Amino acid sequence: MPELPEVETVRRGLERQTRGFVIHRVEVHRHRAIASPATPAAFAAALSEAEVGAWQRRGKYLMGQLSRDGDDAGTWGVHLRMTGQFLWLEGPRPPCAHTRVQLFNGTGQELRFIDTRSFGQMWWVPPGQPVESVITGLQKLGPEPFSAAFNPSYLRQRLKGSSRPIKNALLDQSLVAGVGNIYADESLFAAGIRPHTPSGRLSTSQLEQLHRALVEVLETSIGAGGTTFSDFRDLTGSNGNYGGVAWVYRRGGEPCRQCHSPIHRDKLGGRSSHWCPNCQH
């Protein structure tokens, strides 16, 4: 599943490519791709003749501002889920079997939403209505990793007394928004913390190291355009470059890049965890 760096990469691509894009026609090929309004026809009507403005990201959600004749036309929300991706096309091309939504501007350009597993969703939020009242998943999100609200003191307060493994805690979107399996593994390695460590037992020093590591790992991956490990693709169909420099993720049995000990792979909360028994304590 795309995580914060991949979603941020898509946001930047959408901002660059679609700002000023006037949606002339919308074709929905998979009804379940539309979470709100109730019907694909209502979604298509809401976006028709709207101009796309700035894009924002909150956790793994994307939100594009819409206007029509200078007036607010609501918000277009998107969650890529596991395999959703946008593709920008300059000219006509037959849709593939996994094309879920097509948006045309009337001059031959198209923004296409492709989703192999069909878990991705879109919303239209009417003008003046709180976005989180329609995209209800936003209500459950914790602070952004780069925000001032996310800091070692916050982690200490939220994790105090918890027996939950720190890897599981990092995957909890109510603790910190946007982090998933890849960057949880990488951050814990960078901080020298084993994924099984009970959250409440982390020292102040370890929490400071974890906070710093998480921010640095995410920044590095954003700079690399995301990871090669997931089904993620940017608007040009390319995936990121971070996978080539991963320290532990998907490297089970391979030598640690730092100490050469074999990387361990365990299951925690139903998810694979990769870690070095020598570098992580």
N, C-alpha and C positions, 0 to 999 in steps of 0.2 A: 504493500500500500504506500502511495506517496506520502511523505512526511513533510514537515515544515519547509525544509530547503527546496524540495521538488515543487511544492505548492507555491512558494515564493517565486521560484523560477518561472512558473506558469503565469503568475500574476504580472510579473515584469514583462513577459511576452505579450500578454493581453493588453496591458497598458500601452505598450509600444505599437502594437499592430492594429488594435481595434478602437482606440480613442478617436471619436469622430465618425465611426462606422455607423451608418444608418441602416437599420434592419428593415429591409423591404418585404421579406417573406421568411416565414419559419415553417419547416417541415419536421414533424415529430414522427419517428418511425417506431419508437418503443414507448408505450404509454407509461410504463413504470419509471421512466426517466424523469417524469414530471411529478414532483411531490406536491406542488401547489401552484396555481389553482387546481380545482378538482378535475378538470379535463384538459387534455393537450390543446384542444381548440381554444379554450380560454387563455391558456399560456401564450399561444401563438398570437392571439388578438392583442394581448397586453403588450407584447414586445414589438408588434408590427408598427413600422414607421417611427420607432424610437431610436434616438441617437445614443450610442454608448459613450459614457464619460470615463471618469477615473475608476480604477479597480483597487479594492482593499482586500487584505487577507486577515482573517481571525482564526488562529489555530490552523486547521486544514480546510477551512471554508473560504471561498472566494465570493466577493460581492461587487458587482458592477453598477454604477449609477446610470440611470436612464433619464432622458429628457425628450420632450416633444414640443417643438415650436417654442423652445426656451423655458418651458414649464417642467416641473418635476414629474417624471413618468414612473417613479418607483425604483425598486432595486431588483437586480437580477442576481440570484444566489446560486452557487454551484458547489457541490462536493464531489470530488473525483472518485472517492472510495478506493477500491482496490486497483482497478485497471482503466479508469476513465482518463481520456486525454483529448485535448483540442488540437485540431489541425487547420492551419491557415492555407487557403488555396487561392491562387490568383486567377484561375480559370476553371472551366467545367471539368469534372472528373467523376465517373460513375461511383456511387457510394458502395463501400464494401459491406459485407454481411453484418458487421458489427457497428455500423453507423446508426446512432440513436437520434441525433438532432442535427439538422442543417439550418444555417442562418445565412441568407443571401442579401446583398446590398443593391441588387438591380443593375450593377455594372460588371457582373461576372465574378466578383470576389465572393468568397464563401468562408465562413467559420463553421467547422464541422466538429461534432462531439462524437467520439468513437469510444466504445466501452465493451470489451470482450466479455466480462463477467456480468455486466448489466446491473451493477450495484450503485453506480453514480446517480446523482439526483440534481434536479434544478428546481428553483422556486422563483415566483414573482411576488414581490412584496409591494402592495399598493402604496401610493404617495401618502405621507403623513402617518403611516402605521409603523410602530416599532419593528425593526427587522427581526429581533429575537422572538416576537410574538408569532411569527410565521415560521422562521427557521429556528425551531425550538431548541435544537442542539447547542446553539450559542449560549443558552442560559447556563449550561453546565460547565463551561470552560473556565479553567484557571487562568492566571496571568500569562502573558506572552514571555518567552524566555529572555527577550532583550529589553523588557520593560523594567522600570525602577521598582515595581511591586514584586518582582521576582528576584530575591536576594537570599543570602545565607540565613538571615534572621527569619524570613518567611518560611524557608525550608525547615528550620529548627522548630518553629511553632507548629507547622502542619504535621511534621513527622514525629513529634514528641510522644514517646510511649508506644509507638507502633511496632508490631512484630512483623509487619509485612515486608518481604524482601525488597530492597531498594530498587531492583530492576522492575518489579511489578508496580511500585509506586511511581516510577518515572513514566510508565505507560498510561497512568491514570490522567486523563485529559482535564480532570477537575483540579489536579495539582499543578500541572504546567501544560499549556496548550501547544499541540503540534508535534510532540516528541513521540516516536514510535520505536520499533524493535532495533532498527539499524543504529540510530544515533544514541539510544540508551546504552547499547553494548559499547559503542565507541567512546562515549563519555565516561562510562565507568572504568574502562581501561585507562583512559587519559588521567583519571583521578586516582588510579591505583586501588579501586574498591571492588571487592567481589560482588557479583550480582545477588548472591544469596544473603548478604548481610542484612539483618533486621534494621529497618529504617530508623527506629528509635535509638539504636545503639551508635549511630554515627556521631563522632565528635564534632565540635565546632570547626576544627581544622579540616576534617574530612568534608564537611558541608561546604566550606569555603572552596576547597579544591574541586568538589563536584560542580558547584555553581560555575566556577571559572571554566572548567573543562567542557561543560555542556554548551556554554555560550561560544567558546572557541571552536568546538567541533561543528556546530551549526553554521557559524560564520564561514568556516573553511568550505563546507559543503555547498553553501549558497554561492560562494565564489567559483566553485567547480561546476555550477549549473545542476546540482543534484547528484544522484547516485546512478550507477549502472546496474545496481542489484535488483531494482524493481521493474515493473512494466511501464514505469514513467517515461513519457516522451514530452519534449517541449513542442511549441507550435510548428516547428520545422520537421518534427519527426525524429529528432535526435535525443538521446538520453545523456545523463551527466557523466562527469569524469571522476567523481569522488571514489567510486569503487576500487579504482586502481591503487589507492593509497590507504585503504581500510586496514586498521591494525588487527582487529579480531573478527569482525562480522563475516560469517560464512567461511571462516578459515579453520574450522575444526580439524584437528589432527596435523595441521601445518605448523612449522616452527614460528614462534613468536618473533616478530620483526625486531624486538628489543633484546630478548635474552635467549632466544632459540629454543625455549621449552615448547612442547606441543600444546597448541591451543585446545582447551576443553570445550565441549559442546554439551549443554544440559537442557532439560525442559523445566521452565518455570512458568506456572500459570498457563500451561498449554502453548507457550511460545519458546522457541529456541533461544538459548543464551550462549554467547561465545565469550570466553575469558581466559586469561593466562594465570595459572596457579602460582607462578613465581612473581609476576609483576603486580598482581592484585591481591590485597591482603584483607 
